[in-house]
Amino acid sequence: MLPLILFYVFGTILVAAALAVIVARNPVYSALCLVLCFVTSAGLWLLIEAEFLAIVLVLVYVGAVMVLFLFVVMMLDINLEELRSGFTRFAWLGWITAGVIVFEVAGVVVTRKLGLDVMRGPVPLLSSYSNTQELGALLYSKYAYPFEIAAMLLLVAIVAAIALTLRHRRGLKVQNISRQVAARASERVRLVKMDAERRE
């Protein structure tokens, strides 16, 4: 009974946080809501005894990727007014995607013809079972090439996000280290001798 209650609690928080990611006006708040999505997803994975995936989700995505993404969002010079002006232009595509996802989720929940009994919990595993070992055997044997391709895509995304913060903007003052090292005191300091003046 308790796992079912926890499932509905985590599921409700996950859906609310996912909606907040989309509707939040501030991109920093949106990124923080995405962190909440990852944490609640890790809780759901713990309920199905996927401990390794849960801890990897928290350590890798929340601890590394989302922190990097949050710093990139904070460093980017985002024009929020321009971003909001083009929001409704692709609203139809978002509604179509949302409709397809809702239809797929409803199809899984309503029908039981997929070979999966959604109303029955997972079978308890033996204490000697290691989902980390099983996952590693699958990733590095059957799914080795897709795993490497996904890693390369993540690397390209991180490099592109950092490159966006290094783009040249008009009026931006940057530090020129070579000019600072080559500077001489005679070029920077000028001594002026003036006669003393007395105020009346």
C-alpha positions as CSV (number, residue, x, y, z in Angstrom):
1,M,0.0,0.0,0.0
2,L,2.8,2.4,0.9
3,P,4.6,2.0,-2.5
4,L,1.3,2.8,-4.3
5,I,0.9,6.0,-2.2
6,L,4.5,7.0,-2.9
7,F,4.0,6.4,-6.6
8,Y,1.0,8.8,-6.7
9,V,2.8,11.4,-4.6
10,F,5.9,11.3,-6.8
11,G,3.9,11.2,-10.0
12,T,1.8,14.2,-9.0
13,I,5.0,16.2,-8.1
14,L,6.6,15.1,-11.3
15,V,3.7,16.2,-13.5
16,A,3.4,19.6,-11.7
17,A,7.1,20.2,-12.0
18,A,7.1,19.3,-15.7
19,L,4.3,21.8,-16.3
20,A,6.2,24.4,-14.3
21,V,9.2,23.9,-16.6
22,I,7.1,24.9,-19.6
23,V,5.1,27.7,-18.1
24,A,7.7,29.4,-16.0
25,R,8.5,32.9,-17.2
26,N,12.0,32.9,-15.7
27,P,14.5,30.5,-17.3
28,V,16.3,30.0,-14.0
29,Y,13.0,28.9,-12.3
30,S,12.4,26.6,-15.3
31,A,15.8,24.9,-14.8
32,L,15.2,24.5,-11.0
33,C,11.8,22.9,-11.8
34,L,13.6,20.5,-14.1
35,V,15.9,19.6,-11.2
36,L,12.8,18.7,-9.2
37,C,11.6,16.6,-12.1
38,F,14.8,14.6,-12.1
39,V,14.7,14.1,-8.3
40,T,11.1,12.8,-8.3
41,S,11.9,10.6,-11.3
42,A,14.7,9.1,-9.2
43,G,12.2,8.4,-6.5
44,L,10.0,6.6,-9.0
45,W,13.0,4.5,-10.1
46,L,13.7,3.6,-6.5
47,L,10.2,2.2,-6.2
48,I,10.8,-0.3,-9.0
49,E,14.2,-1.3,-7.5
50,A,16.3,0.5,-10.1
51,E,18.7,2.0,-7.5
52,F,21.6,2.5,-9.9
53,L,19.6,4.4,-12.4
54,A,18.2,6.6,-9.6
55,I,21.5,7.5,-8.1
56,V,23.0,8.1,-11.6
57,L,20.1,10.4,-12.4
58,V,20.7,12.4,-9.2
59,L,24.5,12.5,-9.4
60,V,25.0,13.0,-13.2
61,Y,22.0,15.0,-14.3
62,V,21.2,17.0,-11.2
63,G,24.7,17.3,-9.9
64,A,26.5,18.0,-13.1
65,V,24.5,18.6,-16.2
66,M,21.8,20.7,-14.6
67,V,24.3,22.8,-12.7
68,L,26.1,23.5,-15.9
69,F,22.9,24.2,-17.7
70,L,21.8,26.5,-14.9
71,F,25.1,28.5,-15.0
72,V,24.8,28.7,-18.8
73,V,21.2,30.1,-18.5
74,M,22.4,32.6,-16.0
75,M,25.3,33.7,-18.1
76,L,23.5,34.0,-21.4
77,D,22.2,37.4,-22.3
78,I,18.6,36.2,-23.1
79,N,16.1,38.7,-24.3
80,L,12.9,37.5,-22.5
81,E,10.6,39.8,-24.4
82,E,11.9,38.6,-27.8
83,L,11.6,35.0,-26.5
84,R,8.0,35.4,-25.4
85,S,7.0,37.1,-28.7
86,G,7.7,33.9,-30.7
87,F,6.2,31.5,-28.2
88,T,2.8,31.2,-29.8
89,R,4.2,30.7,-33.3
90,F,5.0,27.0,-32.6
91,A,2.1,26.4,-30.1
92,W,0.3,24.1,-32.5
93,L,3.3,21.8,-32.7
94,G,3.4,21.7,-28.9
95,W,-0.3,20.8,-28.7
96,I,0.1,18.0,-31.2
97,T,3.1,16.6,-29.3
98,A,1.3,16.8,-26.0
99,G,-1.8,15.1,-27.5
100,V,0.3,12.2,-28.9
101,I,2.0,11.7,-25.5
102,V,-1.3,11.8,-23.6
103,F,-2.8,9.3,-26.1
104,E,0.2,6.9,-25.6
105,V,0.1,7.1,-21.8
106,A,-3.6,6.5,-21.8
107,G,-3.2,3.6,-24.1
108,V,-0.7,2.0,-21.8
109,V,-2.8,2.5,-18.7
110,V,-6.2,1.5,-20.2
111,T,-5.2,-1.5,-22.3
112,R,-3.4,-4.6,-21.0
113,K,-2.6,-6.1,-24.4
114,L,1.0,-5.1,-24.4
115,G,2.1,-8.0,-22.2
116,L,2.5,-5.7,-19.2
117,D,0.2,-5.8,-16.2
118,V,0.3,-2.2,-15.1
119,M,-1.8,-2.9,-12.0
120,R,0.7,-5.4,-10.5
121,G,3.9,-4.3,-8.9
122,P,7.4,-5.6,-9.8
123,V,8.4,-9.1,-8.6
124,P,10.9,-8.8,-5.7
125,L,14.4,-9.7,-6.8
126,L,17.0,-11.8,-5.0
127,S,19.5,-10.1,-2.7
128,S,22.3,-11.3,-4.9
129,Y,20.8,-9.6,-8.0
130,S,22.7,-6.5,-9.3
131,N,20.9,-4.2,-11.7
132,T,24.2,-2.3,-12.1
133,Q,25.8,-5.4,-13.6
134,E,22.9,-6.2,-15.8
135,L,22.7,-2.7,-17.1
136,G,26.4,-2.6,-17.8
137,A,26.3,-5.9,-19.6
138,L,23.5,-4.5,-21.9
139,L,25.1,-1.1,-22.5
140,Y,28.5,-2.5,-23.4
141,S,27.3,-5.4,-25.5
142,K,23.9,-4.9,-27.2
143,Y,23.7,-1.1,-27.0
144,A,27.4,-0.2,-27.2
145,Y,27.1,1.9,-30.4
146,P,24.0,3.8,-29.4
147,F,25.6,4.5,-26.0
148,E,28.7,6.0,-27.6
149,I,26.5,8.1,-30.0
150,A,24.5,9.5,-27.1
151,A,27.8,10.4,-25.3
152,M,29.0,12.2,-28.4
153,L,25.7,14.1,-28.7
154,L,26.0,15.2,-25.0
155,L,29.5,16.3,-25.6
156,V,28.5,18.4,-28.6
157,A,25.7,19.9,-26.6
158,I,27.9,20.9,-23.7
159,V,30.5,22.5,-26.1
160,A,27.8,24.4,-27.9
161,A,26.4,25.7,-24.6
162,I,29.8,26.9,-23.5
163,A,30.4,28.5,-27.0
164,L,27.2,30.5,-26.7
165,T,28.5,32.2,-23.6
166,L,31.8,33.1,-25.3
167,R,30.2,34.9,-28.3
168,H,31.3,38.4,-28.9
169,R,28.8,41.0,-27.9
170,R,28.9,44.7,-28.7
171,G,30.1,46.9,-25.8
172,L,31.5,43.9,-23.9
173,K,34.7,44.6,-22.1
174,V,37.1,41.7,-22.1
175,Q,40.4,41.2,-20.3
176,N,43.6,41.4,-22.4
177,I,46.3,39.7,-20.4
178,S,49.1,40.3,-22.8
179,R,48.6,44.1,-22.7
180,Q,48.4,44.1,-18.9
181,V,51.7,42.2,-18.6
182,A,53.4,44.4,-21.2
183,A,52.3,47.7,-19.4
184,R,54.9,50.0,-18.0
185,A,54.6,52.4,-15.1
186,S,55.6,55.3,-17.3
187,E,52.7,54.7,-19.6
188,R,50.1,54.4,-16.8
189,V,51.2,57.0,-14.3
190,R,51.7,60.7,-15.1
191,L,53.0,63.1,-12.4
192,V,51.7,66.6,-12.7
193,K,53.3,69.5,-10.7
194,M,50.9,72.3,-9.9
195,D,51.3,75.5,-7.9
196,A,49.4,75.7,-4.7
197,E,46.3,77.7,-4.8
198,R,44.6,79.4,-1.9
199,R,40.9,79.7,-1.8
200,E,39.4,83.0,-0.7
